Amino acid sequence: MNEVIKAEGLTKIFNRNVIAVDHISFSVLDGEIFGFLGPNGAGKTTTINMLITILRPTEGTASVLGYDIVKQAEMVRKVIGVVPQEYTADEDLTGWENLMLCADLYGIPKDIARQRGEELMELVELTKFKDRKVETYSGGMRRRLELACGLINRPKILFLDEPTLGLDIQTRNAIWDYIRQLKKEYGMTIFLTTHYLEEADALCDRIAIIDKGKIAVIGNPGELKKSLGGDMITLVLGEDADATEVIRQIEHVKDVWREDKTYWIKSELGRTTLPQIIETLRQKNFTVKKISLAEPSLNEVYLSYTGRSLRDSAESGEDARRLRMIMRRARA
Amino acid sequence: MMEFRQNTIRGLWALTGREIKKWLKDPLILLVTIVQPLIWMALLGKSMNIGALLSNLPPEIRDQMMRSAFGTSDYFSYMAVGMISFTVIFTAMFTGMSVVWDRRLGFLDKVLSTPVPRSAIIFAKVLNSTIRSIFQATLILLAALALGLKLGPTFTPLNIFGIYAVIFLFSTGLSFLFLSFTLRSTKIETPMAVVNLINLPLVFTSNIFFPNSLMPSWLQTVAKINPVSYLTDAIRQLTIFEMDTGALLLDLTYLGILAVLLSAVGIFLARRYLSR
């Protein structure tokens, strides 16, 4: 598969001393959904802004579809679509007027723009509301309008900066569906940033975990989880006798820890091991009082690569960003 | 090249259209834009009635004194026309500020990520400022006529186009100047301070309220390089004065050079600094 985005040693330093992005290198393959996962302030938006040519890298290079993001910025802008984190649509204009403004900025001929506009409004289910002023739109509708704007030039690559930030679960699922549809029907390559683990897990073919401006690891979410060494089974027995050796003999079990009657069992295939453990222990006359299985989530992956939990670091970050967004609105 | 020119015009048209639509769709802003110059004109123009100071002189002598100082016997006419310059300056200032809003709201970033030429982005702002200024100037003139503006003997309706032309030149130059200050700003306070520092001196070292000839000599020097004086003089030549073609040509040349120079600087800075 072709590399459609390629970054080498990409770096951005603000005001000569704030290192937002620190020599990162990665490539995105044709037709995949590639996600940047990390907390607020990790450098996700800065990276996206460099790739969409609105921020000049301090060091390093990157190319989008073979075009250099600095020297051939104009060419890059033509082939990409951008859905920014903020709601940038003009509140005083209608959804349709905003969409047509986007079309004008790409220099799309009027009749083609109108036709595509109708299709896109249909896709994001805003046809009914297209002649309403954007100030009457809900957050989800605004996000969908931004998505339509980002697609008006039929981009080869779509950049989504926190596509579901601040949306409720239903709307979030709807946006995920649109994104999957774009990949399936148009073979579009999608680069997205997120601090939601579920989002990275549900959508992305590959993710890069970014922390403090550096990429900690790149890989398929499933593989990353597997690389941690499997699932964790917690077990409580009724007897005081030591069952460690019995458990260790069971297939796929990698390790066992014991503390009184409680055992922690690491298994490569938790779902298969769990019934076998119960069965084996019963044969050896042990009573299983409690048993539970935890499959590793991306949070464990994140934890093991960055040394801290994303849920902890994301929570406050999101609040801060929401507040900032509200303030932006209020100032307008 | 052809494609670039097409895109520039398309983008320019679309972005200007956005500003104008925003302006027209907000009835309050539209109302303020209309009422504000009228208030200034009515209050300042009628309250500073210099002619009244000389009211106990015989009318012929008074007229002569006024004419030698102001070029017209009626101070209200002198002042009312000056209000056009005043309005153009403030409209240009708000245009400069609007780019900071666009940046804050993320709109500017979105536009920058599209292939629209950078010069179109900044030209749209300038064009919007000019269109608003011309609209306001027309209203001021109409209102001034209703309040008793005395037109000069050389006035013809065609002069209106001359007025629009000088406003276009001045507004272009000044909008580019203000935009140069605000291009990189992410907050409103800094450029606001700079603009305020410039604005009022620009007004008071010009001939909006008083003719240059009545100023102390150091101030006259400042007034002579102040473009506001040239704009105001040009508008007066075209309306209330007996037209001095030489003076009008000088005004036009000065404003033309200013517009070209500041546009060049503005476009250079836009290409360089709109992206950070």
Interface residues (C-beta under 8 A of the other chain):
Chain A: N49 I52 T53 I54 L55 R56 E74 R77 K78 I80 V82 P84 Q85 E86 Y87 T88 D90 D92 L93 E97 L101 C102 D104 L105 Y106 G107 C149 N153 R328 R331 A332
Chain B: E3 Q6 N7 R10 G11 W13 A14 L15 G17 R18 K21 K22 K25 D26 W101 R104 L105 G106 F107 D109 K110 V111 L112 S113 T114 P115 V116 S275 R276
